[in-house]
Amino acid sequence: MKPNILVLALLLSGTTPLFAQHAKTLHESAIVVDTHGDIMFNQIRNGLDVGKRQTSGNFDLVRAKEGGLDVQVFSIWCDHTGGYALANRQIDSLQSLIRRYPEKIAQVRNAEDLKKTVVEGKMAALFGVEGGHMIENRLDYVDSLAKRGMTYLTLTWNNSTPWASSAAEEVLGKLRNKAGLNAFGKKVVKRLNKLGVMVDLSHVGEQTFYDAVKISNKPVIASHSSVYALNAVPRNLKDSQLKAVAKSGGVVFVNFYSGFIDSTYSARQKGFLKKYDAELKTLGAKYGRSHAMDTLMVIHQKEADELRPPLSKLIDHIDYLVKLIGAEHVGLGADFDGAESYPLGINSVADYPLITAALLERGYADKDIKLILGENFIRVLKANAGK
């Protein structure tokens, strides 16, 4: 049984006690899954012990328990360098975390093991490799990563590979090769299908997307993408793409990043960054730009919070997806520790109960909320892994 979720009481002040109890009971009874967290690269590489409560970042096992998060897919990622070796070092770090806290977390590889682990009261840990560049154009590296437990491979990150084009580079006109999957890229998709590894189409260009959907004989996913019709950024998916994922039997897992769910965020953020440009440059020289931006927003937290969209904007994306492709094809891929801003109230994995309460307030049925929170992931995992 999950612990009492204190943050829910804060959200539900002003609602009826019956509603509050319903939301709490529903959240506790659901299996809650997050399909994308950049914890390995942005926390563990900095020496943080996420088995203990942290005062920075969006994830640790303590806050995950408080938020009722049962399953975390850890992202294995690097930018353009490091590739396969760095992927293995991050997997080593994840397994080291599991060895240190065997009473709290266990690695799982399929739906059966996932359910058993959740029943035992532990977090079920899986990992996805974010970016085809990390296989270094070698099918045997796909095999090796699958052997270690790779749950999904995101075919590209923002950078294209020689065998697949990314959304970012397609839009910016930076492609060196023809858009889409080449012959080797098609072999990668077929190998993933054979190995029971999910084909992840977040980040990929449109031609790569449709090539992969056509080739895959198993349901595909978008591990952390939102709705283009609500915010026309390259990382979000157009209606035809959303329908294609659903037609394959797959799931779109909504990204929580403010810049993907709120069409006004980017312009407002630019004003904020311009105001503090000198300070950002100083921090960037010390920490690197990504960490510098996070630090800047902590220093000026009140102003940074004014940039954040309301939680309702995130729920709007879930609503749109449910109406377009059905609740059975929607899930949550927060992208925690991978961005500098999330909706108001969503500060860490402790805050997942707010999603459940907000969906109830929109009139969602309990069974559909449970699908969105985690059951859809379990189904698509089973369809790929075979059990």
Secondary structure as UniProt FT lines:
FT   HELIX           6..11
FT   TURN            12..14
FT   HELIX           17..29
FT   STRAND          33..37
FT   HELIX           39..42
FT   HELIX           44..46
FT   TURN            50..51
FT   HELIX           61..66
FT   TURN            67..68
FT   STRAND          71..76
FT   HELIX           83..100
FT   TURN            102..104
FT   STRAND          105..107
FT   HELIX           111..119
FT   TURN            120..121
FT   STRAND          123..130
FT   HELIX           132..135
FT   TURN            136..137
FT   HELIX           139..148
FT   STRAND          150..154
FT   TURN            162..163
FT   HELIX           167..172
FT   HELIX           183..195
FT   STRAND          198..200
FT   TURN            202..203
FT   HELIX           206..215
FT   STRAND          221..222
FT   TURN            223..224
FT   TURN            228..230
FT   TURN            234..235
FT   HELIX           239..247
FT   TURN            248..249
FT   STRAND          251..254
FT   HELIX           258..261
FT   TURN            263..264
FT   HELIX           265..275
FT   HELIX           277..287
FT   HELIX           289..299
FT   HELIX           301..307
FT   HELIX           311..325
FT   HELIX           327..329
FT   STRAND          330..332
FT   TURN            344..345
FT   HELIX           349..351
FT   HELIX           352..361
FT   TURN            362..363
FT   HELIX           366..370
FT   HELIX           371..375
FT   HELIX           376..385
//
